[in-house]
């Protein structure tokens, strides 16, 4: 599998990152300009309200709406975090790490938030879910700092290993390495990409995270309430940190600054792959050059066509997403109707897995597959859908098909869903659904023609119109054009443009340049 990353950056629209697998678009990420509430950012929150009924608190982090912090998201060592914050704020804690901090007891899992937090208390919190729709950010005070190979977890001593690393020998090797180099009172989560990595790579990654924690401690002392203490990396670097492997063949970037930053970042984490970063210099827009724009327009509509003639209908609501699978013009004999349904469903399952990643659809997704009567086929479809979603980095659960043929998928949602407007405004009516009456078209043309000839003093004029209008202007022995010649003393060239809509017309000068009216 060949992977490519295409990065399109502009001052107005921000940065859009497209991930291609074998030339097919599978992920689209957008980093908005001045997005101050990205997942992973750490703020110094101020507790505004305690809600005992919800066992949660609303926290001021500077967003228009207060952020939400539930008791279960406090983290077992929240008391140690509160203690550290107080000591750092009053200047009595000088240690950059946690060696000299005596950790507090873990909080009770079934406790009350009013026993832990109080109004106006200052508490460092991390963005767990970005603001979506009318809701503010979702927070966690169980802080963690993610690196390429490991994740640093303060106020803990546990070393955890990704379940995707299956080999017991490799798990033991990684655990011994990390336990030998991790600082006191810090836990570490070993990520899947750590498999097969050496001591030097793991140690460098861990040292970088420790440096970030030292920066957090230093900034905490001077940061005002509701302000950011420590920011996550930019979206491009975050994606590269999480998914960069030897399978990547090219990374194309159209912005020189992001190009240099990305090249420097990759040089630090994986020097062998630095050569794949390329600065895009062509005149064509980068997404059009690599065929990404066409794929975006084809993939983000309400109806998504599949290669075999089947198609998906995707509807979005506030509460859930619904996907309907239709066989379209796929025909089948009665004898193989069940087999045909399985083929269409498997083709749809592959595209649905891609659509979930591409649109970053989260929450509840209900898929209405074509009915199948054999239990073995339903199980095969369920297993195939799980296989197709194996590369999805978001946490998800796929339930088996119900007796009505519905499959329910729950998928982690941490940022707003990616939406792309695929419909374009009608050039004839400007989106109003109404156009100027055709009976006055010739009056408009003649009025503008008089202005161009008399006021702008143009000598050689070409009138570009729809082919039907061209035929009307040239019709008859004493045609409209002949009348214009008698009236203005100049021969007007009329040119038919088949792409024009019926009421569209433009004037060109002798240099074939459009005359602005």
Buried (B, 14 or more C-beta within 10 A) or exposed (E): EEBBBBBBBEEEEBBBBBBBBEEEBBBBBBBEEEBBBBBBBBBBBBBBEBBEEEBBBBBBBBBEEBBBBBBEBBBBBBBBBBBBBEBBBEEEBEEBBBEEBEBBEBBEEEEEBBEBBEEEBBBBBBBBBBBBEEEBBBBBBBBBBBBBBBBBBBBBEEBBBBEEBEEEEBBEBBBEBBEEBBBEBBBBBBBEBBBEBEEEBBBBBBEBBBEBBEBBBEBBBEBEBBBBBBEBBBBBBBBBBEBBEEEBEBBBBBBEEBBEBBBEBBEEBBEEBBEBBEBBEEEEBBBEBBBBBEBBBEBBBEEBBBEBBBBBBBEBEEEBBBBBBBBBEBEBEEEEBBBBBBBBBBBBBBBBBBBBBBBBBBBBBBBBBBBBEEEEBBEBBBEBBBEBBEBBEBEBEBEEBEEEBEBBBBBBBBBBBBEBEEEEEEEBEEEEEEBEEEEEBBEEBBEBBEBBBEEEEBEEBBBBBBEEBBEBBEEEEEBBBBEBEEEBEEEBEBEBBEEBEBBBBBBBBEEEEEBEE
